[in-house]
Every structure is written in C-alpha cells, then in structure tokens.
Amino acid sequence: MNLTLRLRLSFMMLLQYFIWGSWFVTMGNYLMKTLQFNGMQVGHAYSTFALAAMISPFFTGMIADKYFATERLLGALHLVGAVLLYVLSQVHTFGNFYLTLLAYTLCYTPTIALTNSLSFALLKKPETEFPGVRVLGTIGWIVAGLLIGFMGIEDKATFFIIAAGVSALLGIYSLTMPHIPPKKGQSRKTVVQILGLDAFSLLKRKDFAILIIASFLICIPLVFYYSFTNAFLNEVGMINAAGKMTMGQMSEIFFMLVMPFFFKRLGTKKMILIGMLAWVARYLLFAFGDNEMLVWMFYLGIILHGICYDFFFVTGQIFVDKRAPEHLRNSAQGLITFATYGIGFYVGNMVSGKVVDIFSNGENMHDWQMIWMVPAVLSLVVLIFFAIMFKDTTVREEA
C-alpha cells in the first residue's frame, strides 16, 4: 500500500470516529445533569441514531452512489454536521434538541458507510489493508474520550463544540481526498436490496433465524450501556468517567486480535454465548460495585466491552457472511444491521429510558442497582434462548 495514501485514510478514520466519540458517550450525562431531561427524553435523544441508521441506507444506496462523488458528499455532510453540532450546544429545550440531533444523525450516519467505501475504492487489497486503516477509528474514539475526561467537560456543551470543530476539519479534509466519481453505470438498487429484505429467504434456515432474533433482542439490554453508563459513573462520583470508559475500546482492539485463536477452538455458538454472558456479568458488576472498595467492579465491567462487542457482533457478522449464499451476502449483512443498529437500538432506547425513569429517586438521583438488574436479567433470558434454540452447523475452520 502507498504509505501516503494509508496515512491519509487513517487520518480520515481517526477524525471520523473522534467526532462520534466526542458526544455519544457523554451526551446522556449532559442531558440528565445539565439540561435536566428525564430518562425517556434521554432515550428518545439516543434513538435518533437508530432512526438515522434505518433511513441512511436509502440515501447511500439509492442516491449517493448514483449521483454524487464520494469525497464531495462526505465533505458536504460533515460541514453541515459541524453547523448542527454547534447548534446542539446552544439549544436547551427537549423539542429543539431532539429535532436538531435527528438532523445531525441523518448527516453523520451515511458518512460511516462513505468513509468505508472511499477506503475500499482507493486500496488495492482492501481485505488485508483496510483493518490497519480502520483501527485508527477506534483510536480516534479513545482519544476523544480521554480528551473530554481530561478537560472535565462531561456535563458541559463544550464537547459538542469540539465535535463541531473536528467535523468542519474533516469536511474540508474530505474534499482534498482522491476523486471517487458516482457509479453511474451501476443498476439502481431497490429498497428490498438496500434493507437486505431479499435475505429474508434465509430465515427459513433455523440457525440464521435464531441468530437474527437473538441479535435484535440482545440490543435491548445493550443500549443501557451506551446511553446511561457515563451518567451512572458520574452520579456515583467517578472522576474522569469518559476517559476511563475508553478502556472498553482498548479491550475491543485486544479481543479483536485474539478472536481467530478462540474461533478455531470454540466455534460460532460458544463465542456468541460467551459474548452474551459478558453482558450479564457487566451489568451485575455495575449493579453491585461501588466507587470505593468495590470500584474494581466498575473497571472490570468497562473492560468487558471487548468481549461483549467482538464475541457477539463480530462473530455474528462472520457467521452471516459464511452462511449466506454469495449473491445474498451483502443483503444478509444489511438485514442483521437493520435488526440490530436500527430496530434493536430504537426499542432498546425506549425501554432503557422508561426503566431509568421508573427507578428515579427525584432530584436527578437514581436507584442504579435496580436499573442495572433489568438489562442483566434481559441478557440472561436472551442467552438461555440462544443456548437452547441455536444449532451451530458451520465449519469452525471456515469461520
């Protein structure tokens, strides 16, 4: 790979995920502590990302690929996003905040696919070269968390302003990337293909159907972590919670590297079950730990993120790729993404917001032990369902 090109793509990924990590982790704490939003309002705010994830495939699949150069569209979306992020730092009522955040997530979510497709178009061997580029995205997320935590601005709108500045920088930087013209020669994708609905035929296979159902269900308790962990850690008195939460992304990198070793020895089912068990353990650690003698339980719960994410989501994506016929692989990945990051995250945000409100003690204080027991029990139920119903028919070595 050309070193200059690799550095340019890596820097793009660093900025792309720095922006996301700047606001996504700490927004719940800011909304609850500073703007005094309740749990349902925080859930609705986070659900905008799920709504955007369901809508953006139409944009990237039916419009962007056909009519716009990738680097120009990427730049335009980030420049508009920069303006919207700054507006988010200035609004204080729920209605205005929700609508602005929805507009921003509709701009940001397509850029995830666009940065990937731009990289694939420029790399000669993306199957071997892309992971080295993409890992800078995770590092960007870590750097954002460390910076926000170090500055002590987890309950201030300043992190939106920082994200706006970096978004503007990436918008300008994207316009300098090599030209990737629109694919005018390609046939127009249908709605069915974009959403992966033509992969519904695979649901006739029990193992595939069970995986899709379990993936959707596990996203409901999963959202508790993404939406409320930072608010929880700040409420119990942890200093630099955002910085310490980056240990989760650090463990994600480690477990991604060791996944092939475990895959050959455990296979799909055991890997996914371990991932689900890690979710149960994480929530129990949060429920029964404290910020004094048992603070190690909080740290362990954060570090388990690598197993939680890699062993479940990445394993599931690999299984789908191996189980689906070649002509349906893209559609199958679209289906599992729609079921998890779309519908699963949306339902999860509604449920988590309601649970947080139920166990609110007033004056912005919460019974976090009871709150964390809910996703712990939900994760355990999904684990039992998957353990009983799923039969691993794939060949371990192929996976």
Secondary structure as a PSIPRED ss2 file (coil, helix, strand):
# PSIPRED VFORMAT (PSIPRED V4.0)

   1 M C   1.000  0.000  0.000
   2 N C   1.000  0.000  0.000
   3 L H   0.000  1.000  0.000
   4 T H   0.000  1.000  0.000
   5 L H   0.000  1.000  0.000
   6 R H   0.000  1.000  0.000
   7 L H   0.000  1.000  0.000
   8 R H   0.000  1.000  0.000
   9 L H   0.000  1.000  0.000
  10 S H   0.000  1.000  0.000
  11 F H   0.000  1.000  0.000
  12 M H   0.000  1.000  0.000
  13 M H   0.000  1.000  0.000
  14 L H   0.000  1.000  0.000
  15 L H   0.000  1.000  0.000
  16 Q H   0.000  1.000  0.000
  17 Y H   0.000  1.000  0.000
  18 F H   0.000  1.000  0.000
  19 I H   0.000  1.000  0.000
  20 W H   0.000  1.000  0.000
  21 G H   0.000  1.000  0.000
  22 S H   0.000  1.000  0.000
  23 W H   0.000  1.000  0.000
  24 F C   1.000  0.000  0.000
  25 V C   1.000  0.000  0.000
  26 T C   1.000  0.000  0.000
  27 M H   0.000  1.000  0.000
  28 G H   0.000  1.000  0.000
  29 N H   0.000  1.000  0.000
  30 Y H   0.000  1.000  0.000
  31 L H   0.000  1.000  0.000
  32 M H   0.000  1.000  0.000
  33 K H   0.000  1.000  0.000
  34 T C   1.000  0.000  0.000
  35 L C   1.000  0.000  0.000
  36 Q C   1.000  0.000  0.000
  37 F C   1.000  0.000  0.000
  38 N C   1.000  0.000  0.000
  39 G H   0.000  1.000  0.000
  40 M H   0.000  1.000  0.000
  41 Q H   0.000  1.000  0.000
  42 V H   0.000  1.000  0.000
  43 G H   0.000  1.000  0.000
  44 H H   0.000  1.000  0.000
  45 A H   0.000  1.000  0.000
  46 Y H   0.000  1.000  0.000
  47 S H   0.000  1.000  0.000
  48 T H   0.000  1.000  0.000
  49 F H   0.000  1.000  0.000
  50 A H   0.000  1.000  0.000
  51 L H   0.000  1.000  0.000
  52 A H   0.000  1.000  0.000
  53 A H   0.000  1.000  0.000
  54 M H   0.000  1.000  0.000
  55 I H   0.000  1.000  0.000
  56 S H   0.000  1.000  0.000
  57 P H   0.000  1.000  0.000
  58 F H   0.000  1.000  0.000
  59 F H   0.000  1.000  0.000
  60 T H   0.000  1.000  0.000
  61 G H   0.000  1.000  0.000
  62 M H   0.000  1.000  0.000
  63 I H   0.000  1.000  0.000
  64 A H   0.000  1.000  0.000
  65 D H   0.000  1.000  0.000
  66 K H   0.000  1.000  0.000
  67 Y H   0.000  1.000  0.000
  68 F C   1.000  0.000  0.000
  69 A C   1.000  0.000  0.000
  70 T H   0.000  1.000  0.000
  71 E H   0.000  1.000  0.000
  72 R H   0.000  1.000  0.000
  73 L H   0.000  1.000  0.000
  74 L H   0.000  1.000  0.000
  75 G H   0.000  1.000  0.000
  76 A H   0.000  1.000  0.000
  77 L H   0.000  1.000  0.000
  78 H H   0.000  1.000  0.000
  79 L H   0.000  1.000  0.000
  80 V H   0.000  1.000  0.000
  81 G H   0.000  1.000  0.000
  82 A H   0.000  1.000  0.000
  83 V H   0.000  1.000  0.000
  84 L H   0.000  1.000  0.000
  85 L H   0.000  1.000  0.000
  86 Y H   0.000  1.000  0.000
  87 V H   0.000  1.000  0.000
  88 L H   0.000  1.000  0.000
  89 S C   1.000  0.000  0.000
  90 Q C   1.000  0.000  0.000
  91 V C   1.000  0.000  0.000
  92 H C   1.000  0.000  0.000
  93 T C   1.000  0.000  0.000
  94 F H   0.000  1.000  0.000
  95 G H   0.000  1.000  0.000
  96 N H   0.000  1.000  0.000
  97 F H   0.000  1.000  0.000
  98 Y H   0.000  1.000  0.000
  99 L H   0.000  1.000  0.000
 100 T H   0.000  1.000  0.000
 101 L H   0.000  1.000  0.000
 102 L H   0.000  1.000  0.000
 103 A H   0.000  1.000  0.000
 104 Y H   0.000  1.000  0.000
 105 T H   0.000  1.000  0.000
 106 L H   0.000  1.000  0.000
 107 C H   0.000  1.000  0.000
 108 Y H   0.000  1.000  0.000
 109 T H   0.000  1.000  0.000
 110 P H   0.000  1.000  0.000
 111 T H   0.000  1.000  0.000
 112 I H   0.000  1.000  0.000
 113 A H   0.000  1.000  0.000
 114 L H   0.000  1.000  0.000
 115 T H   0.000  1.000  0.000
 116 N H   0.000  1.000  0.000
 117 S H   0.000  1.000  0.000
 118 L H   0.000  1.000  0.000
 119 S H   0.000  1.000  0.000
 120 F H   0.000  1.000  0.000
 121 A H   0.000  1.000  0.000
 122 L H   0.000  1.000  0.000
 123 L C   1.000  0.000  0.000
 124 K C   1.000  0.000  0.000
 125 K C   1.000  0.000  0.000
 126 P H   0.000  1.000  0.000
 127 E H   0.000  1.000  0.000
 128 T H   0.000  1.000  0.000
 129 E H   0.000  1.000  0.000
 130 F H   0.000  1.000  0.000
 131 P H   0.000  1.000  0.000
 132 G H   0.000  1.000  0.000
 133 V H   0.000  1.000  0.000
 134 R H   0.000  1.000  0.000
 135 V H   0.000  1.000  0.000
 136 L H   0.000  1.000  0.000
 137 G H   0.000  1.000  0.000
 138 T H   0.000  1.000  0.000
 139 I H   0.000  1.000  0.000
 140 G H   0.000  1.000  0.000
 141 W H   0.000  1.000  0.000
 142 I H   0.000  1.000  0.000
 143 V H   0.000  1.000  0.000
 144 A H   0.000  1.000  0.000
 145 G H   0.000  1.000  0.000
 146 L H   0.000  1.000  0.000
 147 L H   0.000  1.000  0.000
 148 I H   0.000  1.000  0.000
 149 G H   0.000  1.000  0.000
 150 F H   0.000  1.000  0.000
 151 M H   0.000  1.000  0.000
 152 G C   1.000  0.000  0.000
 153 I C   1.000  0.000  0.000
 154 E C   1.000  0.000  0.000
 155 D C   1.000  0.000  0.000
 156 K C   1.000  0.000  0.000
 157 A C   1.000  0.000  0.000
 158 T H   0.000  1.000  0.000
 159 F H   0.000  1.000  0.000
 160 F H   0.000  1.000  0.000
 161 I H   0.000  1.000  0.000
 162 I H   0.000  1.000  0.000
 163 A H   0.000  1.000  0.000
 164 A H   0.000  1.000  0.000
 165 G H   0.000  1.000  0.000
 166 V H   0.000  1.000  0.000
 167 S H   0.000  1.000  0.000
 168 A H   0.000  1.000  0.000
 169 L H   0.000  1.000  0.000
 170 L H   0.000  1.000  0.000
 171 G H   0.000  1.000  0.000
 172 I H   0.000  1.000  0.000
 173 Y H   0.000  1.000  0.000
 174 S H   0.000  1.000  0.000
 175 L C   1.000  0.000  0.000
 176 T C   1.000  0.000  0.000
 177 M C   1.000  0.000  0.000
 178 P C   1.000  0.000  0.000
 179 H C   1.000  0.000  0.000
 180 I C   1.000  0.000  0.000
 181 P C   1.000  0.000  0.000
 182 P C   1.000  0.000  0.000
 183 K C   1.000  0.000  0.000
 184 K C   1.000  0.000  0.000
 185 G C   1.000  0.000  0.000
 186 Q C   1.000  0.000  0.000
 187 S C   1.000  0.000  0.000
 188 R C   1.000  0.000  0.000
 189 K C   1.000  0.000  0.000
 190 T C   1.000  0.000  0.000
 191 V H   0.000  1.000  0.000
 192 V H   0.000  1.000  0.000
 193 Q H   0.000  1.000  0.000
 194 I H   0.000  1.000  0.000
 195 L C   1.000  0.000  0.000
 196 G C   1.000  0.000  0.000
 197 L H   0.000  1.000  0.000
 198 D H   0.000  1.000  0.000
 199 A H   0.000  1.000  0.000
 200 F H   0.000  1.000  0.000
 201 S H   0.000  1.000  0.000
 202 L H   0.000  1.000  0.000
 203 L H   0.000  1.000  0.000
 204 K H   0.000  1.000  0.000
 205 R C   1.000  0.000  0.000
 206 K H   0.000  1.000  0.000
 207 D H   0.000  1.000  0.000
 208 F H   0.000  1.000  0.000
 209 A H   0.000  1.000  0.000
 210 I H   0.000  1.000  0.000
 211 L H   0.000  1.000  0.000
 212 I H   0.000  1.000  0.000
 213 I H   0.000  1.000  0.000
 214 A H   0.000  1.000  0.000
 215 S H   0.000  1.000  0.000
 216 F H   0.000  1.000  0.000
 217 L H   0.000  1.000  0.000
 218 I H   0.000  1.000  0.000
 219 C H   0.000  1.000  0.000
 220 I H   0.000  1.000  0.000
 221 P H   0.000  1.000  0.000
 222 L H   0.000  1.000  0.000
 223 V H   0.000  1.000  0.000
 224 F H   0.000  1.000  0.000
 225 Y H   0.000  1.000  0.000
 226 Y H   0.000  1.000  0.000
 227 S H   0.000  1.000  0.000
 228 F H   0.000  1.000  0.000
 229 T H   0.000  1.000  0.000
 230 N H   0.000  1.000  0.000
 231 A H   0.000  1.000  0.000
 232 F H   0.000  1.000  0.000
 233 L H   0.000  1.000  0.000
 234 N H   0.000  1.000  0.000
 235 E H   0.000  1.000  0.000
 236 V C   1.000  0.000  0.000
 237 G C   1.000  0.000  0.000
 238 M C   1.000  0.000  0.000
 239 I C   1.000  0.000  0.000
 240 N C   1.000  0.000  0.000
 241 A H   0.000  1.000  0.000
 242 A H   0.000  1.000  0.000
 243 G H   0.000  1.000  0.000
 244 K H   0.000  1.000  0.000
 245 M H   0.000  1.000  0.000
 246 T C   1.000  0.000  0.000
 247 M H   0.000  1.000  0.000
 248 G H   0.000  1.000  0.000
 249 Q H   0.000  1.000  0.000
 250 M H   0.000  1.000  0.000
 251 S H   0.000  1.000  0.000
 252 E H   0.000  1.000  0.000
 253 I H   0.000  1.000  0.000
 254 F H   0.000  1.000  0.000
 255 F H   0.000  1.000  0.000
 256 M H   0.000  1.000  0.000
 257 L H   0.000  1.000  0.000
 258 V H   0.000  1.000  0.000
 259 M H   0.000  1.000  0.000
 260 P H   0.000  1.000  0.000
 261 F H   0.000  1.000  0.000
 262 F H   0.000  1.000  0.000
 263 F H   0.000  1.000  0.000
 264 K H   0.000  1.000  0.000
 265 R H   0.000  1.000  0.000
 266 L H   0.000  1.000  0.000
 267 G H   0.000  1.000  0.000
 268 T H   0.000  1.000  0.000
 269 K H   0.000  1.000  0.000
 270 K H   0.000  1.000  0.000
 271 M H   0.000  1.000  0.000
 272 I H   0.000  1.000  0.000
 273 L H   0.000  1.000  0.000
 274 I H   0.000  1.000  0.000
 275 G H   0.000  1.000  0.000
 276 M H   0.000  1.000  0.000
 277 L H   0.000  1.000  0.000
 278 A H   0.000  1.000  0.000
 279 W H   0.000  1.000  0.000
 280 V H   0.000  1.000  0.000
 281 A H   0.000  1.000  0.000
 282 R H   0.000  1.000  0.000
 283 Y H   0.000  1.000  0.000
 284 L H   0.000  1.000  0.000
 285 L H   0.000  1.000  0.000
 286 F H   0.000  1.000  0.000
 287 A H   0.000  1.000  0.000
 288 F H   0.000  1.000  0.000
 289 G C   1.000  0.000  0.000
 290 D C   1.000  0.000  0.000
 291 N C   1.000  0.000  0.000
 292 E C   1.000  0.000  0.000
 293 M C   1.000  0.000  0.000
 294 L C   1.000  0.000  0.000
 295 V H   0.000  1.000  0.000
 296 W H   0.000  1.000  0.000
 297 M H   0.000  1.000  0.000
 298 F H   0.000  1.000  0.000
 299 Y H   0.000  1.000  0.000
 300 L H   0.000  1.000  0.000
 301 G H   0.000  1.000  0.000
 302 I H   0.000  1.000  0.000
 303 I H   0.000  1.000  0.000
 304 L C   1.000  0.000  0.000
 305 H H   0.000  1.000  0.000
 306 G H   0.000  1.000  0.000
 307 I H   0.000  1.000  0.000
 308 C H   0.000  1.000  0.000
 309 Y H   0.000  1.000  0.000
 310 D H   0.000  1.000  0.000
 311 F H   0.000  1.000  0.000
 312 F H   0.000  1.000  0.000
 313 F H   0.000  1.000  0.000
 314 V H   0.000  1.000  0.000
 315 T H   0.000  1.000  0.000
 316 G H   0.000  1.000  0.000
 317 Q H   0.000  1.000  0.000
 318 I H   0.000  1.000  0.000
 319 F H   0.000  1.000  0.000
 320 V H   0.000  1.000  0.000
 321 D H   0.000  1.000  0.000
 322 K H   0.000  1.000  0.000
 323 R H   0.000  1.000  0.000
 324 A C   1.000  0.000  0.000
 325 P C   1.000  0.000  0.000
 326 E H   0.000  1.000  0.000
 327 H H   0.000  1.000  0.000
 328 L H   0.000  1.000  0.000
 329 R H   0.000  1.000  0.000
 330 N H   0.000  1.000  0.000
 331 S H   0.000  1.000  0.000
 332 A H   0.000  1.000  0.000
 333 Q H   0.000  1.000  0.000
 334 G H   0.000  1.000  0.000
 335 L H   0.000  1.000  0.000
 336 I H   0.000  1.000  0.000
 337 T H   0.000  1.000  0.000
 338 F H   0.000  1.000  0.000
 339 A H   0.000  1.000  0.000
 340 T H   0.000  1.000  0.000
 341 Y H   0.000  1.000  0.000
 342 G H   0.000  1.000  0.000
 343 I H   0.000  1.000  0.000
 344 G H   0.000  1.000  0.000
 345 F H   0.000  1.000  0.000
 346 Y H   0.000  1.000  0.000
 347 V H   0.000  1.000  0.000
 348 G H   0.000  1.000  0.000
 349 N H   0.000  1.000  0.000
 350 M H   0.000  1.000  0.000
 351 V H   0.000  1.000  0.000
 352 S H   0.000  1.000  0.000
 353 G H   0.000  1.000  0.000
 354 K H   0.000  1.000  0.000
 355 V H   0.000  1.000  0.000
 356 V H   0.000  1.000  0.000
 357 D H   0.000  1.000  0.000
 358 I H   0.000  1.000  0.000
 359 F C   1.000  0.000  0.000
 360 S E   0.000  0.000  1.000
 361 N E   0.000  0.000  1.000
 362 G E   0.000  0.000  1.000
 363 E C   1.000  0.000  0.000
 364 N C   1.000  0.000  0.000
 365 M E   0.000  0.000  1.000
 366 H E   0.000  0.000  1.000
 367 D C   1.000  0.000  0.000
 368 W H   0.000  1.000  0.000
 369 Q H   0.000  1.000  0.000
 370 M H   0.000  1.000  0.000
 371 I H   0.000  1.000  0.000
 372 W H   0.000  1.000  0.000
 373 M H   0.000  1.000  0.000
 374 V H   0.000  1.000  0.000
 375 P H   0.000  1.000  0.000
 376 A H   0.000  1.000  0.000
 377 V H   0.000  1.000  0.000
 378 L H   0.000  1.000  0.000
 379 S H   0.000  1.000  0.000
 380 L H   0.000  1.000  0.000
 381 V H   0.000  1.000  0.000
 382 V H   0.000  1.000  0.000
 383 L H   0.000  1.000  0.000
 384 I H   0.000  1.000  0.000
 385 F H   0.000  1.000  0.000
 386 F H   0.000  1.000  0.000
 387 A H   0.000  1.000  0.000
 388 I H   0.000  1.000  0.000
 389 M H   0.000  1.000  0.000
 390 F C   1.000  0.000  0.000
 391 K C   1.000  0.000  0.000
 392 D C   1.000  0.000  0.000
 393 T C   1.000  0.000  0.000
 394 T C   1.000  0.000  0.000
 395 V C   1.000  0.000  0.000
 396 R C   1.000  0.000  0.000
 397 E C   1.000  0.000  0.000
 398 E C   1.000  0.000  0.000
 399 A C   1.000  0.000  0.000
